[in-house]
Amino acid sequence: MKWWRILIAALCLLMVSALPASAEKTEWADSSYDFSKIQRVLIYDVTVSEKAGLDDDLLEQVIQEDYMKIASRPKYHVIRQDSAKAMSPEDPNQAADVYVKAELLKWQDGYYIKPAYTSWETRRGTRTVKRSDGKRYEETYTYTVPVDHPPQTIYTSTVRIRFEVFDSKTGKRVMARDELRLRDNSEHGQKGIFGRISKAFFDSFGKKIHRQ
């Protein structure tokens, strides 16, 4: 009987799928706040935490530019922090209806070891069969064989960003999101993850503004 072989293969696949690869997100929005009134949004540059792990000033400049492009996608008037200072020297936040701050909390390469395992794979073969009348013919048949997979090093990339939206008049926080994404089979892939996290946040923010 082959049922036990199928069971072993299924368990192996389950073990592989349980290995680290995750996305964690915590978000909140003030249900009483009228996001539809927002017309001007002050976008601050991303603050890079000292513990984030990003130590490349050129790469930091690149992601800052990418961040600003992504933040400008929704249909609202974007004000950059240097312009806000010129428009409202005493309190730059007053140059817009709301202001958005983001902090890069993690930018790391890592790895883990996927343990060795055995899977059962199907093979096809042919054989010569003799009929009762003495004639021979070839038939195709299938069989399963164990395949040993050695331990494997899986490289990972991790990015975590915290976003906060504040009402400019009251200084009250009206929306926030903290998201971490870890990608397997990746090394130095943080730039793409950074872009996807940022796009997801601003898409959500834009939908709140234009929901009515």
N, C-alpha and C positions, 0 to 999 in steps of 0.2 A: 504493500500500500504506500502511496506517495503523499498522503495527507500530512504526515509529520514533516516531510521535506518542505511542503508549502508553508506550514506553520513556522518552521525555522526561518525561511526566507522572509516571511512577513515580519517576524520579530526583529530581524536584522535591519529591515527598512525602517521599522519604527524607531530603533535605536539611533539610526543615522539622522532621521528627521528631528529627533529630540535634541540634537547637538546645538550649541549656541548660535542663534541668528534671530535678532529681535528688533522690535520697534516699540518704544514706550512713550506714551503721550499723556500729559495731564493738561487740561484746558478748562477755562472758566470765562464767562461773560456775564456782565450785569444785565439781568433780564429786564430791568426797569429803564435802562438807558436807551435813548433814541438814536441809534446809529445812523438812521436815514438822514439826519440833519448835517452829517459830516460832509464838508466840501473841501476843506484844506487840511492836509496831513503833513506834519513836520516829521521827517525821517532822520533820526540820528544815526551816525555811523555805528557799526557793530563794536561793542566793547569786548575786547579779548581778555578773558580771565587769565591771571598768572598761572593757574593750574591747568589751563586748557591743553597745553602741549604744542601749540602753534608757535614756532620760533623762527619763522621765515618772513622777514618784513616785506619782501617782494610778493610772496603768495598772499600775505595779508592785504596788500594793496589791491591785488586782483579780486579777492573775494569781496572786498568792500565795494568795488565797482559793480561786480555781479549782483550783489545784494541790492544796491540802489536801482539797478535795472529791473529786478524782480519786484521790488517795492512799488515801482511806478506803473506796473501793469494794470491794476484796477483803475476804474474811472473816477479819480479824484485829483485835485490839484496838489502836486507834491512840492513841498518846500524843504530845501536842504538846510542843514544847521548853519552854514556860513551865511546864507541869505536871511535866515531868521534873525540872526544877530544884527544884521543891517536894518531889517524892518522893525525890530523891537529890541533896541539895545538893553533896556532895563530888564526885560523878561522875554527872551527869544520864544518861549513856549506860546506867548500870546499872538504870535504871527500866524497861528493855525487854530483849527477847531480842536484837534487832538494831536498828540505827539506819540511816536512809537520809539521805544528803546529795545535793543536786543543785546544779549550777552552770549558770547561763545564760551561755553563751559567745558567742552571736551572736543579734542581733535587728536585722535590717537590711532596708531597702528598697533596691532596685537596679533596673537595667534593662539590656536589651541591644537591639541593632538587628537585626531579622530582615531579611536582604537581599531585594532585589527578585527576583522570579522569574516565570516564565511557565508557566502550566498550560494543558492542552488540555481543553475542556469540550464535552460533547455538546449539540447543539441539535436541535429538531424543526421540520420545515417541511412545507408542503403544496404540491403542484404539480398542474397539470392535464396529464393524459396522454391522447393520442389513440390510440384503438384502430385496428386494421386495418380495422374496418368503418366508421370515420369517427366513431364515438361518442366522447365525451370523459368522463373521470371524474377525480376528485381522489384522489391517493394521498399518504400520509404517508411522509416519509423522514427520516433522521437524518444529521447532519454534525458535524464537529468544528471548533472555532474556537480560536485562541490568546487567552488572557486574561492580560493583564499585571497583576501585583500589585506595587504600589510598596513601598519599604522601610517597615517598621512598627516602632514602639517598643513593646517588650514589657516591662511592669513586673513586677518579681518581689518576693517576700517570702521571707526566709530566717531560720530559727531553728535553733540548735544547743544541745543540752542534754547535760550529762554527769551520769549517775547513779552512785552508789556505795552498796553495802550492806555494813555492817560487823557482825561478831559482837561483841556488847557485852562478853562476858567476856574475849575474847582481843584485841579491837581489830583483828582480822584482816579484810581485805576478802574477801568471799565472792561478790560479784556486782558487775558494772559494765556500763554501756552508755553509749556516746557516739553520739548520733544528730544528723544534720543533714538538714533538709528544705528544699528550695527549690521554691517554687510560682510558675508562670508566670501571666500575666494577672491579677496581684494586686498591690495596693499597700495597705500598712497591714493586711495579712492575717495578721500574725504571731500574733495571739491565738488564732485557730483552729488554726494549726499547732502552737503551744505545747500546746494541749489534746490534740491527737491524738498528739503525741510522748509526753506524760506518760501518757496512757491506755494506749498500747502498752506502755510500760515496766511500769506497775503491773499490767496484765493478765498479762504474762509472769511477773512476780514472784509474783503470786497463784497462778498455775498451778503454780509450783515448790513453793509451800507445801502445796498441796492435791493434789499429784500421786499421793499414796498413799491 
